[in-house]
């Protein structure tokens, strides 16, 4: 169900949160393999990555509800399943993994006794997840443009900024 936000300033403030999550997903993968960063911080970076990854998946793929910001707040009819079914399926699986392994203390989180306590997730895997989100967000921005949404420049800008952060070196590195 499409419910356009009438207050464009409020909608923009909501969208800034989407941009923030894009920046987090863009920047964190580079830190998880860095042995100069304490292990606890690298694990926290992985958790934060998956929380924001999950938020973006919800924004792009989940139905509108009254509590959360969704793509449907900006334009009706966006459905990633019809645009790219394979990408949608990967994001749907990612959402489930992030929900079970990071966002909730799920009973399904139990592992066999001989399983490692922590499954290491490296930068390469995170970058692949990030690429999927950026592909899905690019599809959303194209859809906004096709519908001549007034929010197209905002989302295009946030996506562009986050993409540039994916390419940038972390501060303090040569």
Secondary structure in CASP SS format (residue, H / E / C, confidence):
PFRMAT SS
TARGET T0000
AUTHOR 0000-0000-0000
METHOD secondary structure of the structure
MODEL  1
X C 1.00
X C 1.00
X C 1.00
X C 1.00
X C 1.00
X C 1.00
X C 1.00
X H 1.00
X H 1.00
X H 1.00
X H 1.00
X H 1.00
X H 1.00
X H 1.00
X H 1.00
X H 1.00
X H 1.00
X H 1.00
X H 1.00
X H 1.00
X H 1.00
X H 1.00
X H 1.00
X H 1.00
X H 1.00
X H 1.00
X H 1.00
X H 1.00
X H 1.00
X H 1.00
X H 1.00
X C 1.00
X C 1.00
X C 1.00
X C 1.00
X C 1.00
X C 1.00
X C 1.00
X H 1.00
X H 1.00
X H 1.00
X H 1.00
X H 1.00
X H 1.00
X H 1.00
X H 1.00
X H 1.00
X H 1.00
X H 1.00
X H 1.00
X H 1.00
X H 1.00
X H 1.00
X H 1.00
X H 1.00
X H 1.00
X H 1.00
X H 1.00
X H 1.00
X H 1.00
X H 1.00
X C 1.00
X C 1.00
X C 1.00
X C 1.00
X C 1.00
X C 1.00
X C 1.00
X C 1.00
X C 1.00
X H 1.00
X H 1.00
X H 1.00
X C 1.00
X C 1.00
X C 1.00
X C 1.00
X C 1.00
X C 1.00
X H 1.00
X H 1.00
X H 1.00
X H 1.00
X C 1.00
X H 1.00
X H 1.00
X H 1.00
X H 1.00
X H 1.00
X H 1.00
X H 1.00
X H 1.00
X H 1.00
X H 1.00
X H 1.00
X H 1.00
X H 1.00
X H 1.00
X H 1.00
X H 1.00
X H 1.00
X H 1.00
X H 1.00
X C 1.00
X C 1.00
X C 1.00
X H 1.00
X H 1.00
X H 1.00
X C 1.00
X C 1.00
X C 1.00
X C 1.00
X C 1.00
X C 1.00
X C 1.00
X C 1.00
X C 1.00
X C 1.00
X C 1.00
X C 1.00
X C 1.00
X H 1.00
X H 1.00
X H 1.00
X H 1.00
X H 1.00
X H 1.00
X H 1.00
X H 1.00
X H 1.00
X H 1.00
X H 1.00
X H 1.00
X H 1.00
X H 1.00
X H 1.00
X H 1.00
X H 1.00
X H 1.00
X H 1.00
X H 1.00
X H 1.00
X H 1.00
X H 1.00
X H 1.00
X C 1.00
X C 1.00
X C 1.00
X C 1.00
X C 1.00
X H 1.00
X H 1.00
X H 1.00
X H 1.00
X H 1.00
X H 1.00
X H 1.00
X H 1.00
X H 1.00
X H 1.00
X H 1.00
X H 1.00
X H 1.00
X H 1.00
X H 1.00
X H 1.00
X C 1.00
X C 1.00
X C 1.00
X C 1.00
X C 1.00
X C 1.00
X C 1.00
END
